Amino acid sequence: MESAMDSLSLSRMEPNPTYGVEQRLLAALKVQGVQTMEQLASLQPTVSWAQVFLAIDRLSRSGLVFLRREGGGRYSVSLNRRDGGTT
């Protein structure tokens, strides 16, 4: 029981690496505008494509980014402007 509590305490103290990826992706979209998922992944050389994919999925589900299917298995990612006041 004590070891389970120790690991729980450690997990709370460790930073969430996905949070950092999400913040970097949002910053890249703010500066560079619409990007494909592949372009965003290439901007994050220290993380795997799977981590970028999961971060984009989480951002999309939370409504912070918008995904558009471009065809041929490609998707573009943009900031969701619905919270910006003007449409």
N, C-alpha and C positions, 0 to 999 in steps of 0.2 A: 504494500500500500504506500509506503513512504517513497519508494522509487517512482511510482506513478505520479505522486504529487511533485517530486523533484522535476520530472520530465515536463509536467504541465507548467510549472513555474519557468522552466527554461524556454519553452515554446512561446510563452508570453513575452519574454525579454528579447528574443531574437527578432530582428526586423523581417518583415514580409517581403521577400525579393520580388514577388509579383507586383506589389504596390509600386515599387521603384520603376518597374518596366512600364506599368500603366501611366505613371506620371511622365516618363520620358516619351512615350508614344503621344500623349496629349500635347506635350510641348512641341514635338516634331510636327504634328498636324497644325498647330497654331502658327508656327513659323513658315512651314512649307506648303500648307494647304493639302488638298486631296492627294492621297498616295495609295498605291496598291499595297496589298498585304506584303508582297515580296519586297517592295521598296522600304516599307517600315521595318521589316525584318533585317534588311541589309544595314539599316541605321543603328541596329542594336547588335554589334558583333560579339558582345560578351554574353549574350543569352541565346538559347536555342530557338529555332523556328517555332517549336511546339510551345515554348513559353510566351512568345509573341502572339501566337494564335490564341492561346488561352486568355491572355490579357485583352486582346481585341474582343474576344467573345464576351468577357466580363464587362468591358466598357460598352459594348453594344447592348447587352441586356439591361445595363443600368441607364441607358438612354443618353450617354455622353458622346457616343459616336454613332454614325450612320453607315451601314454597309450597303453597297449597291453592286449587284451582279453585273459584270461587264461582258460576260460570255467567255467561252473557252476555259472555264474553271477559274477565271480571275475575278477578284472583287476589289473595289475601291473603298477606301475608308475616309470619311470626313468627319469633322466636328459636327455635332448636332446643334444647329443654330436655333432650335425651337425655344431654348431658354434665353436667347439673347434679346428678346423683346420684339424685334421686327422679323417679319417673315419674307 
